[in-house]
Amino acid sequence: MNERNEKPRTLKSVLRVPYEMAQGPAWTHFFEGFKQKKILGTKCNECGRVLIPARPFCPRCFEPMEEWVEVAQEGTIVTWSYVNYTYFGVTADMIPQVPVTVKLDGTDCGWLAGLIGGFDVKSFDLVNEKVKVGGRIKAVWRDKVEGNMYDIDHWEIIK
């Protein structure tokens, strides 16, 4: 507050920051796999772990990860949440949404993989009935893929 006890003024605005991100060789190869609707991981020759997204080195062994393997497009739900509010970058037409972390079969780590879909997620009770930690899901690809995270349209519950 100022000396005259006036309310401070506020300015509301939206700031958009364009950016480019150098993906490096590992992520470039990882996303090139998406163009063929494949999920590729890197395998550590020291400990044998398969990691996605692909890594240039093993964070456990610090060894280069140069072996590429195609991993399954099905996996197990590790975590999920129900988002029913808007925030920066998420508009009302995108709500509600159910973000999910999945551990794909044959991999050794969870991956924040996208959104649950394939049924009406507007009903929290229905989502809570269908989406379970430990439940099985599979990738559903967009018709037109471009080599980015949005190529997987959603993750669908396997009955």
Summary of the structure (lengths in Angstrom):
residues: 159
radius of gyration: 20.0
end to end distance: 58.9
largest distance: 69.3
contacts: 394
relative contact order: 0.16
helix: 15%
strand: 31%
